[in-house]
Amino acid sequence: MKRAIEEVRKDFPLLRRYPDMAYLDNAATTQKPASVLRAVTAFYEESNANPLRGLYSLSQKATDVYEEAREAVRAFIGARSAEEIIFTRNASESLNLAAYTCCTRLREGDEIALTVTEHHSNLLPWQQLAARRGASLRWIECDGEGRVTEAALRAALTPRTRIVAMTQMSNVLGSVNDIPTFAEIAHAQGALFICDGAQSVPHMPVDVQTLGVDMLAFSGHKMLAPMGIGVLYGRRELLEDLPPFLYGGEMIEYVTREDATWAELPHKFEAGTVNAADAAGLKAAIDYYREIGFENIVKREEALGRLAFETLREIPGVTILGAQNAADHHGIYAFTLEGVHPHDIAEILSADGVCVRAGHHCAQVLMQKLHVPASARVSLAFYNTEEEIERLGRSLATVRRRMGYTR
């Protein structure tokens, strides 16, 4: 890091407020730097008007703030034009938008291919779409460590496959899929490729042109931005061909008693008053990423990840799910502790000021595949410290004794 981690942490008001808390649940949501919070406040204090609708200067200023955020996202993920960036509430809404609009590409008897590693947000929309359209799901299996291979993808594809939906990074295992290769295979089969980038976009450089995906979804709140703003990237040609997701104000061009025509991209998919304040917060988050530098973030999180992996592995009774090396986890470590329910692990750690997640992590199909009903999960961000990981280890090493085990 160009700046000492102690200085970086001062940028985060919540971390300053709770100096004795080790926040290790970053895959669920990240903390927000002061610059992001100021950007949201500044919108309401300086630019608050309905964007896109008014000819007066304040509305035009609000529009500028909103569209500057869209351009920042475009540049951040390498999209060709800002019209390919659709603002939503979160990755879940983005993926629902993708599934709803892609219904026009699906006929009875067609197939949708999903990996067993998917978060429910990239599983349920496709499952329900298949049910509505008389289509079926084809499952792309993973191996015992959660890896999805090219062979597994090819085994799941058939001439009836119309859509492949896949996460880039597992929210349970931290494993990363070879999206450029998988998208190329899907396209050769004539299928669309939809990517869930909720975990990858905050932690690794993502360029949609390099990935070759048709759509990519992610959330702002997992990458330092406010809750309530998400993104769906879509290839312009595809978005122009798909129907709207929601209907109402601003997404229309012309309305009569009998019919309507739709606004141009991206407004066709953004009905109603938009979330301009949180879009401003998302731009501020992207600016903060650029200030810190993605290369520095990746390097920092890799070092923290190695320490977390070794810390967990050294504790008797701990089993780390997925790959048995730190490099394949990208800062996400789901684990079990012999004889202790994950909820008890999380409660005892919480008593020691250590915040981790426990449960099925909205990935029940993966947990069923791994024959594990639930797990605890540590997930890191660049602002975490070595001392926090050491505190995790010290606390976790006492859990079995505190649960009444003698050894």
Backbone torsions as a table, in degrees:
resi	resn	phi	psi	omega
1	MET	NA	140.6	177.0
2	LYS	-67.5	-33.1	178.7
3	ARG	-108.0	148.4	176.5
4	ALA	-61.4	143.5	-176.5
5	ILE	-61.1	-30.2	178.0
6	GLU	-63.8	-35.0	177.4
7	GLU	-74.2	-40.0	178.2
8	VAL	-60.0	-42.9	-177.9
9	ARG	-63.9	-25.2	177.3
10	LYS	-67.4	-17.5	177.5
11	ASP	-72.9	-12.0	-172.9
12	PHE	-110.5	104.6	-175.9
13	PRO	-55.6	-39.3	-177.5
14	LEU	-67.5	-37.8	178.2
15	LEU	-66.4	-33.6	175.4
16	ARG	-69.8	-36.4	-177.4
17	ARG	-68.6	-34.8	-177.1
18	TYR	-120.6	72.1	-175.5
19	PRO	-66.0	-19.9	-178.6
20	ASP	-95.6	8.2	-179.7
21	MET	-101.3	133.4	172.5
22	ALA	-103.2	102.9	-177.2
23	TYR	-88.9	107.0	-175.6
24	LEU	-123.6	41.1	-179.6
25	ASP	-127.2	43.8	-172.6
26	ASN	-74.8	-18.8	175.0
27	ALA	-70.6	-21.8	177.0
28	ALA	-81.0	-49.8	173.1
29	THR	-165.5	151.2	179.2
30	THR	-99.3	162.5	172.0
31	GLN	-77.5	164.4	-171.4
32	LYS	-115.0	128.1	175.0
33	PRO	-70.0	157.3	-177.1
34	ALA	-59.0	-32.9	-179.4
35	SER	-63.0	-33.5	176.8
36	VAL	-68.7	-45.3	179.8
37	LEU	-63.7	-38.2	178.1
38	ARG	-65.5	-36.6	-179.0
39	ALA	-64.5	-39.7	178.3
40	VAL	-66.1	-47.0	179.5
41	THR	-62.4	-41.5	-178.4
42	ALA	-61.5	-36.4	178.7
43	PHE	-59.6	-47.5	-176.8
44	TYR	-71.9	-29.0	-179.5
45	GLU	-84.2	-26.6	-170.8
46	GLU	-122.3	-21.2	-170.8
47	SER	-134.4	12.7	-170.1
48	ASN	-71.2	103.0	170.9
49	ALA	-157.2	167.7	-179.4
50	ASN	-76.2	115.9	-178.5
51	PRO	-65.9	155.9	168.8
52	LEU	75.7	-7.6	-170.1
53	ARG	-115.5	-23.0	-173.3
54	GLY	-106.5	149.3	176.2
55	LEU	-93.5	-9.4	179.9
56	TYR	-78.3	161.0	-167.9
57	SER	-63.4	-36.8	-178.1
58	LEU	-65.8	-40.8	177.1
59	SER	-65.1	-38.9	177.9
60	GLN	-65.6	-35.5	176.1
61	LYS	-65.0	-43.0	177.7
62	ALA	-61.4	-40.4	177.7
63	THR	-62.0	-41.9	179.3
64	ASP	-61.3	-43.8	178.5
65	VAL	-59.0	-45.1	-177.2
66	TYR	-65.6	-45.7	-177.4
67	GLU	-74.4	-28.1	172.8
68	GLU	-63.9	-36.6	176.3
69	ALA	-65.0	-40.3	179.2
70	ARG	-62.9	-42.4	179.0
71	GLU	-65.4	-37.0	178.0
72	ALA	-62.8	-41.4	177.5
73	VAL	-65.3	-43.7	179.4
74	ARG	-54.4	-49.3	-178.7
75	ALA	-66.1	-36.5	-175.9
76	PHE	-64.0	-36.1	-177.7
77	ILE	-109.8	5.7	173.1
78	GLY	75.1	26.1	176.9
79	ALA	-70.1	156.1	-177.4
80	ARG	-72.4	-35.8	-178.3
81	SER	-147.0	157.5	179.6
82	ALA	-65.9	-23.5	179.1
83	GLU	-65.8	-14.6	178.8
84	GLU	-87.9	1.6	-178.3
85	ILE	-107.2	114.4	178.4
86	ILE	-106.6	126.0	175.9
87	PHE	-86.4	134.8	178.1
88	THR	-131.5	-168.5	176.8
89	ARG	-83.3	-31.7	-174.1
90	ASN	-173.7	179.0	-179.7
91	ALA	-63.9	-34.9	179.4
92	SER	-60.7	-45.7	178.6
93	GLU	-66.0	-37.5	178.6
94	SER	-60.2	-43.4	-178.7
95	LEU	-72.6	-33.8	173.0
96	ASN	-64.8	-40.5	176.2
97	LEU	-59.6	-45.1	179.7
98	ALA	-60.0	-47.1	-177.4
99	ALA	-66.8	-42.7	-178.2
100	TYR	-63.1	-46.0	-176.1
101	THR	-74.9	-29.5	179.9
102	CYS	-75.2	-0.4	178.0
103	CYS	-58.4	-26.3	-179.4
104	THR	-69.4	-16.4	179.9
105	ARG	-91.9	2.1	-170.5
106	LEU	-120.8	133.6	176.2
107	ARG	-122.5	164.8	177.9
108	GLU	-56.6	132.2	-178.8
109	GLY	91.9	-10.4	176.5
110	ASP	-73.7	172.0	-174.8
111	GLU	-132.7	147.8	173.2
112	ILE	-119.2	129.2	-179.8
113	ALA	-102.8	129.1	179.2
114	LEU	-129.6	148.9	171.4
115	THR	-83.4	156.4	177.6
116	VAL	-75.1	-4.5	-178.3
117	THR	-92.0	4.6	-171.0
118	GLU	-71.6	142.3	164.0
119	HIS	-63.5	150.1	-179.0
120	HIS	-55.9	-27.0	-179.9
121	SER	-66.6	-24.0	176.7
122	ASN	-110.9	21.6	176.2
123	LEU	-123.6	-54.4	-175.3
124	LEU	-61.7	-41.6	179.0
125	PRO	-59.7	-37.6	-179.6
126	TRP	-77.1	-37.0	176.4
127	GLN	-59.9	-45.4	-178.7
128	GLN	-72.3	-35.0	175.4
129	LEU	-61.9	-44.6	179.4
130	ALA	-59.7	-42.5	179.8
131	ALA	-63.2	-40.4	-179.1
132	ARG	-68.4	-34.9	-172.4
133	ARG	-98.4	1.5	-178.0
134	GLY	71.8	24.7	177.0
135	ALA	-96.1	-179.6	-179.6
136	SER	-135.1	158.3	177.7
137	LEU	-95.6	140.0	171.6
138	ARG	-115.2	128.9	-174.3
139	TRP	-96.8	128.9	174.2
140	ILE	-92.7	111.9	-173.2
141	GLU	-79.5	156.0	172.2
142	CYS	-111.6	165.8	177.2
143	ASP	-84.9	-173.6	-175.2
144	GLY	-64.1	-19.2	177.8
145	GLU	-101.9	10.0	175.5
146	GLY	86.1	7.5	-179.8
147	ARG	-81.5	139.0	174.9
148	VAL	-104.9	124.4	-175.9
149	THR	-104.2	164.9	175.4
150	GLU	-60.9	-38.9	179.2
151	ALA	-63.1	-39.4	180.0
152	ALA	-66.1	-39.2	177.4
153	LEU	-64.0	-48.0	-178.3
154	ARG	-61.9	-34.6	180.0
155	ALA	-66.5	-26.8	-177.9
156	ALA	-87.0	-20.1	-175.7
157	LEU	-83.2	143.7	174.9
158	THR	-137.2	172.7	176.5
159	PRO	-60.9	-15.4	179.7
160	ARG	-93.8	0.0	-179.5
161	THR	-71.5	122.6	-179.1
162	ARG	-109.9	-26.2	-176.1
163	ILE	-140.1	135.5	169.2
164	VAL	-118.4	124.2	178.8
165	ALA	-119.1	128.9	-171.5
166	MET	-152.6	139.7	173.2
167	THR	-76.3	148.9	172.5
168	GLN	-83.0	-36.2	178.5
169	MET	-135.6	127.3	-179.9
170	SER	-67.3	133.5	177.8
171	ASN	-78.4	-6.9	178.6
172	VAL	-102.8	-45.7	-171.3
173	LEU	-105.0	-17.0	-176.1
174	GLY	73.8	4.0	179.7
175	SER	-69.9	145.5	-177.3
176	VAL	-112.7	129.6	178.7
177	ASN	-88.1	150.0	-179.9
178	ASP	-80.5	77.3	-172.5
179	ILE	-62.1	-43.6	179.8
180	PRO	-56.8	-44.0	179.3
181	THR	-66.8	-45.2	-177.3
182	PHE	-66.6	-38.1	177.9
183	ALA	-65.6	-39.5	178.2
184	GLU	-62.6	-41.6	178.5
185	ILE	-64.0	-44.6	-179.9
186	ALA	-61.8	-43.9	-179.2
187	HIS	-65.1	-36.9	177.3
188	ALA	-62.8	-26.0	177.7
189	GLN	-86.2	-5.8	-179.4
190	GLY	87.8	16.6	-176.9
191	ALA	-102.8	151.2	168.9
192	LEU	-74.8	151.7	178.0
193	PHE	-122.7	116.4	-178.8
194	ILE	-110.0	128.5	-174.0
195	CYS	-116.5	132.5	172.0
196	ASP	-91.9	110.1	-178.7
197	GLY	-105.9	20.8	-174.0
198	ALA	-59.2	-37.4	-180.0
199	GLN	-92.8	-28.4	-174.9
200	SER	-79.5	-43.1	-174.3
201	VAL	-57.1	-37.9	179.3
202	PRO	-74.3	-14.8	-167.5
203	HIS	-125.7	-1.7	179.0
204	MET	-155.2	149.1	177.2
205	PRO	-60.4	130.6	-179.6
206	VAL	-126.6	124.3	177.2
207	ASP	-124.4	115.4	-173.3
208	VAL	-66.5	-27.2	177.4
209	GLN	-69.3	-40.6	177.2
210	THR	-67.1	-40.1	179.8
211	LEU	-66.2	-35.3	-179.5
212	GLY	75.6	24.3	-177.1
213	VAL	-85.3	158.6	174.8
214	ASP	-85.3	-34.0	176.8
215	MET	-144.7	149.9	176.4
216	LEU	-141.1	131.1	-178.8
217	ALA	-116.5	142.6	171.1
218	PHE	-158.1	166.4	-177.4
219	SER	-110.7	147.1	175.3
220	GLY	-71.9	-37.6	-170.4
221	HIS	-69.5	-15.2	175.2
222	LYS	-88.8	-0.2	-179.0
223	MET	-134.4	46.6	171.7
224	LEU	79.6	-7.6	-176.3
225	ALA	-89.6	172.3	-179.1
226	PRO	-67.9	158.7	167.8
227	MET	-70.1	142.4	176.8
228	GLY	106.8	2.9	175.8
229	ILE	-131.9	128.2	177.8
230	GLY	-136.4	177.1	-175.1
231	VAL	-137.6	139.4	163.0
232	LEU	-121.7	115.2	168.8
233	TYR	-87.1	138.5	173.1
234	GLY	-143.6	143.0	173.9
235	ARG	-56.1	134.6	-175.0
236	ARG	-55.2	-44.6	-177.6
237	GLU	-61.0	-36.7	179.3
238	LEU	-71.4	-47.9	-178.9
239	LEU	-60.2	-38.0	179.4
240	GLU	-64.8	-27.7	-176.3
241	ASP	-87.6	-15.0	-174.4
242	LEU	-93.1	152.9	178.9
243	PRO	-78.2	163.4	176.3
244	PRO	-62.2	160.2	177.4
245	PHE	-95.9	-45.6	178.7
246	LEU	-124.8	154.5	-177.8
247	TYR	-120.5	145.5	178.6
248	GLY	154.6	-148.5	-177.2
249	GLY	-67.1	148.5	170.0
250	GLU	75.6	-19.0	-177.7
251	MET	-94.4	9.0	-178.3
252	ILE	-111.3	156.8	170.9
253	GLU	-100.7	-44.8	-175.5
254	TYR	-155.3	137.2	-178.0
255	VAL	-128.3	133.2	170.8
256	THR	-120.8	-179.7	177.4
257	ARG	-64.2	-25.4	-173.1
258	GLU	-104.2	-23.5	-169.0
259	ASP	-158.3	178.1	177.1
260	ALA	-152.8	154.9	170.9
261	THR	-120.3	155.2	-168.8
262	TRP	-100.1	152.0	177.0
263	ALA	-66.4	163.2	176.5
264	GLU	-71.4	164.6	175.0
265	LEU	-63.5	146.5	0.5
266	PRO	-90.9	-1.0	-169.7
267	HIS	-67.4	-21.8	176.1
268	LYS	-53.7	-28.8	-176.7
269	PHE	-108.7	12.8	-177.1
270	GLU	-127.3	71.2	-177.6
271	ALA	-72.3	144.5	173.7
272	GLY	82.2	-175.6	178.4
273	THR	-68.3	128.8	-172.9
274	VAL	-85.8	163.7	-178.8
275	ASN	-91.4	71.8	-173.8
276	ALA	-69.5	-35.1	-178.1
277	ALA	-64.2	-45.2	-179.9
278	ASP	-74.2	-26.4	171.7
279	ALA	-63.2	-40.1	175.3
280	ALA	-62.1	-38.1	175.9
281	GLY	-64.5	-37.3	177.6
282	LEU	-65.3	-41.6	176.5
283	LYS	-61.1	-42.0	179.0
284	ALA	-63.5	-36.4	176.9
285	ALA	-64.3	-42.9	177.5
286	ILE	-62.6	-41.4	176.7
287	ASP	-60.2	-38.7	-179.8
288	TYR	-67.7	-41.8	175.0
289	TYR	-56.4	-44.1	-178.7
290	ARG	-66.8	-36.4	178.2
291	GLU	-63.9	-45.4	179.8
292	ILE	-70.8	-40.0	-179.5
293	GLY	94.3	121.2	-176.6
294	PHE	-62.1	-35.9	178.5
295	GLU	-60.1	-39.7	178.7
296	ASN	-69.6	-38.6	178.5
297	ILE	-62.7	-48.0	-179.3
298	VAL	-60.6	-45.2	-178.7
299	LYS	-63.2	-43.5	179.6
300	ARG	-63.3	-46.3	-177.7
301	GLU	-69.3	-31.7	175.4
302	GLU	-63.8	-43.0	179.6
303	ALA	-65.5	-44.1	177.5
304	LEU	-63.2	-38.3	-179.4
305	GLY	-63.4	-41.5	177.7
306	ARG	-62.2	-41.6	179.2
307	LEU	-65.7	-43.0	179.7
308	ALA	-63.1	-42.8	-179.6
309	PHE	-61.4	-48.2	-179.1
310	GLU	-66.1	-37.2	178.7
311	THR	-62.2	-46.6	179.6
312	LEU	-65.9	-42.9	-174.8
313	ARG	-65.3	-26.7	-177.2
314	GLU	-81.9	-8.9	-176.9
315	ILE	-88.1	122.4	-179.5
316	PRO	-57.1	135.3	177.5
317	GLY	91.0	-9.7	-179.5
318	VAL	-85.4	132.9	172.3
319	THR	-120.5	119.9	177.3
320	ILE	-86.4	127.3	179.3
321	LEU	-76.9	146.5	176.5
322	GLY	88.4	-151.7	-175.0
323	ALA	-60.4	148.1	-179.4
324	GLN	-100.8	38.3	170.2
325	ASN	-147.5	146.9	-172.4
326	ALA	-64.6	-35.1	-172.2
327	ALA	-61.8	-26.9	-177.3
328	ASP	-89.1	5.2	-177.0
329	HIS	-105.9	-20.5	176.3
330	HIS	49.7	43.9	173.0
331	GLY	82.5	8.8	178.6
332	ILE	-120.0	121.9	-176.7
333	TYR	-131.6	105.4	172.1
334	ALA	-92.3	137.8	-175.7
335	PHE	-150.1	161.2	172.3
336	THR	-119.9	159.7	176.3
337	LEU	-127.1	123.3	-173.4
338	GLU	-49.8	123.5	174.1
339	GLY	79.2	1.6	-175.9
340	VAL	-124.0	128.2	177.8
341	HIS	-68.2	141.0	180.0
342	PRO	-54.0	-34.9	178.2
343	HIS	-63.6	-36.4	176.8
344	ASP	-68.4	-38.7	175.5
345	ILE	-56.8	-50.2	-176.5
346	ALA	-63.8	-38.4	-179.4
347	GLU	-68.2	-41.5	179.6
348	ILE	-68.0	-42.2	176.7
349	LEU	-62.1	-39.0	179.0
350	SER	-61.0	-38.3	177.9
351	ALA	-61.8	-24.3	177.5
352	ASP	-97.7	11.2	176.7
353	GLY	79.4	21.4	-179.9
354	VAL	-112.6	121.3	-174.7
355	CYS	-101.0	113.7	174.2
356	VAL	-131.1	166.1	179.5
357	ARG	-96.3	150.2	175.0
358	ALA	-141.9	141.3	178.7
359	GLY	138.9	-152.8	178.8
360	HIS	-97.5	-1.4	172.3
361	HIS	59.7	31.6	179.6
362	CYS	55.9	37.1	179.9
363	ALA	-144.9	56.5	-173.2
364	GLN	-66.3	-33.5	179.0
365	VAL	-63.4	-40.9	177.3
366	LEU	-65.1	-43.6	-179.4
367	MET	-62.7	-37.4	176.1
368	GLN	-64.1	-40.3	178.4
369	LYS	-61.5	-38.5	-178.3
370	LEU	-86.1	-3.1	-178.9
371	HIS	59.2	40.3	177.8
372	VAL	-130.3	115.1	-176.9
373	PRO	-69.2	-29.2	-178.6
374	ALA	-160.7	162.9	177.6
375	SER	-152.0	164.2	167.2
376	ALA	-91.2	156.0	-177.0
377	ARG	-141.4	128.2	171.0
378	VAL	-103.0	131.5	176.6
379	SER	-138.2	133.4	-167.6
380	LEU	-106.0	157.4	168.9
381	ALA	-134.4	164.2	-174.1
382	PHE	-60.6	-23.7	-178.8
383	TYR	-84.1	-2.9	173.5
384	ASN	-69.5	163.7	-176.5
385	THR	-124.3	160.9	175.4
386	GLU	-61.0	-37.5	-179.4
387	GLU	-64.1	-36.5	178.1
388	GLU	-63.9	-40.2	179.1
389	ILE	-68.2	-37.6	176.1
390	GLU	-64.2	-38.4	175.9
391	ARG	-63.1	-41.2	175.0
392	LEU	-55.2	-49.2	-178.3
393	GLY	-62.0	-44.6	-179.6
394	ARG	-62.5	-42.2	-179.4
395	SER	-69.3	-45.6	-177.1
396	LEU	-63.1	-34.0	-179.7
397	ALA	-65.5	-16.5	-179.2
398	THR	-98.7	-6.8	-170.1
399	VAL	-62.5	-47.9	-177.7
400	ARG	-62.2	-40.4	177.9
401	ARG	-63.6	-41.9	-179.2
402	ARG	-70.2	-20.1	174.5
403	MET	-87.1	-1.5	175.0
404	GLY	102.6	2.9	177.2
405	TYR	-78.3	142.3	-178.5
406	THR	-87.8	-16.3	178.1
407	ARG	-154.9	NA	NA
